[in-house]
Amino acid sequence: MDSFRGAVFAALLAFVPPGTYADGLDGTQRYIEVRGAKLYTQIYGQGPPIVFLHGGMAFFDNSFVKQRDYFATYRTVIGIDQRGYGHSPDGPWSLSYQMMADDTAAIIEKIGLGPVDVVGHSDGANLALILARDHPQLVRHLVISGANIRVDLSLDEKQRAQWSPQQLAEHLRAVAARLPPWFLPDYTKVSPDGPGHWMTLLAKTYDMWLQPKVIEPADLRKISIPVLVMAGDHDFSSVEENAEIFRDLPNGQLIIVPASNHGTFNKRPELVNLAIREFLEQPDHGGAGL
């Protein structure tokens, strides 16, 4: 098995099943049209706004079950399903972190709540870094968990443009077979595209995962807002890579969650929620740490 696919499989298998979706909290759910797409957006609670950005092949409801109600008791919680994920329909486009970051900026502007705090996990963390780089006026504080700034591609993956349709299908079947078993049923319950679109979405996501660079270190140094870099001690991206991200951020903080992996939000919710809350409530983000 090649290095990157092996790492992805290990990370995805580390996801903790979210259980029943959160309920019992009044909110609004609607589609917001931006940039040629319709993105399913949920809003709960009252108070300073906080936007949650999900990871690849997941969506808001099954990513932040143990965060939504906790933060909605004193914040306005905004969940966005990116193009093709969850309740949001797919379309004739490729997927990229840049596109998702620009879509998220458009949603924030349309909702009209002013600058927001952002919490991103996995792919949501990657796009959140681009969001903060390109739309600094929209983001007050940023929390990223399980981000990666580069991809260690095997020689085979570097030559993926030469794959035959049969080789690509074989790669995708291998990826699909190793996804957490609840990913497809969750998708099937809510996707307007239906279960038959699952492999198409996976192909788009896999292509996005294979892009060798997510963001340049020089771009991280342009992000001046406070950023909390979070990762499990057995996360997809290494402790060393997360420390590198932290060191390149002018106003960064770092927390490594013990006895955790890529599923930190569901595996260690009490610790994660407390760390996020204390970070967002700090009066001075001058790099003192948590």
Steps between C-alpha positions, in 0.01 A plus 500: 500500500639843408597745773229760460210259456623306800506816710154600381357158578651502846362848566151419375483178697584705810171687474271424792138430398301812591189314611163668469500845351446779748138602543281690743645842418300748298675642197459588136607293201503633147681493169702810418593558136856622448737488206281265294441251782237438769656439840297357786549723802381456858487768770442439872518707816578864562812699568831556320506285184713189464519307169577126493662348189488121454754261354506300178209265421325621816265789578400727788245270667729199530818696571407725791229312689675566830578865430176643360287512814795581726593815310143597407422566868694825475604542133335513160609169345513484121551170320568484127486190279751560219418426134392140453529410868211426732186687401671716236460387138801435283546639151730506194810623678821370647555549872776708651581657835516838325146466365365390838676789674349750258156337535528525879596868475193562284275325754642707787439818302145397406405413856621845599618425854829681453839345577465150642706246692571189294557138609618263227575130514716307250409628151299767680820608676686517170239717334477713815867593469438616143189686616703686764774577248272633226214649704659629821225755550248218553686290762564612859654183644576164345515149644638224277516130586663227295625734227777417256703741289648248259440148370770233486415340166638168386658469155181329383285790621729756337432324170123487551439699180612185317261268683255314281131518587533148638792598725313803631191287569718251687650777714156640578358160593788455743432841654126432527556162661710652777274793587323485836189285450260775606621754238288362213178443701526853642549641151211296361260632766547864409658545156274646231720323244422151632727205579591452134704821511721383788786370286496813283536716809774273631690534170486880525606495862783255436634724222494794742683295763777423249589863436858518636476842669213635709656831603851641491688577823542857372121528485465379858723788604247739344222383735517748786183404689516271806508135393475193724669201337355176638575136427471162662827344611429224244344721234521474120754783485796455729569692820805640319294632208253664737788659689630631167162656422494654848850647466421660163192679634580844647230467767464127543443268792540122506323220686564130448203301631622192688361151437331620182522473124337661196158467666579747779162677494308180572770311692599772751212753485524633856868587464462631146201717586674644804817575304303677226292696749799617702685598183210703366442672834859602564524881526858495374614267222861601516635148477483415872351157428212321668 
